[in-house]
Amino acid sequence: MDRLGEILDPVRKRVIDIKDALAHARYRYDGIDLILETVADSRARGASQDIFTLAAEKMNAVDTLLDDLYRELSDLDRKLEGLGRAG
């Protein structure tokens, strides 16, 4: 069972790495959003805000999926650890 746990650790690390990349993307997204707030054309500004709102919703959905995946991996690791002690 230890070998299965060793398989899960790199996968959990990948999830953390993806969450980190998502956080960096969100930082850049916020920067572009701030820049676009200064656009003089109100229609262009409104359109960009709609796009950024949708992008934020999608990033939040991906972030939630990654959290769920990490919890599932941790739960599976605990179950495998329990089986290892029982066997």
N, C-alpha and C positions, 0 to 999 in steps of 0.2 A: 504494500500500500504506500510505502514511502515514495516509491518511484512515481506513482500517480500524483502525489502531492508536489513532487518536483516538476511535473509537467504543468501544473496549475500556476505555480509561481511566475514563470515567464509570461503566461497569458495575463495574469493580473497586472504585471508590470506594463504590458502593452496597453491595457485599459487605462492605466494611470498616465502613460505617455500620450495616449490619444486625448485624454481629458486636458492634459497640459497644452497640447497643440490647439485644442479647441479654445482654451483660455487665451492663448496668444492671438488666435483669429478674432476672438471677441474684442480684444484690446484694439486691434487694427480696425475692426468694424466700427467701434466707438469713435476712433479718430476720424475716419472717413465721414461718419455721420455728423460730427462736429464741423468739419470743413464744409459739408453740403448745407448746413444751416445758414451759412453766409451767402448762399446763392441768391441773387437779387430776384430772379424769376420765381414768383410764388407757385406757379404750376409745377415747375421742375423741382422746387423744394418739397412740395406736397407729394409728388410722385416718388421722390427719393425716400421720404419718410414712410410711405406705404411699403416700399420695397424693404427698407430696413426693419420695419415692424415684422414683416413676414420672415425675414432672415433671422431675426432674434427669436421668433417662435420656433423655427426649425433648429436653431442652435440649442435652445432650451430642451427641445424634444430629444436631440441626440445626447445631450448631457444627462438627461433622465435615463435614457436607454443604457448609457455607459454605467451609471450608478447601479441600475438594476442588474446588469451583467456582473459587475464587481461583487455585489451582494450574493448573487447566485454562485459565483466561483468560490467565494469565501465559505458559503454554506456547504457546498460540495466538498471543499477541503476539510471542513470540520467533520462531515459525515465519513469521509474516507479515513480520517484520523481515528474516529470512533470505531470503525470497522477493524482498523489495524490493532487497536488495543483489545478488541473482543476476540480477535482471531489468534 
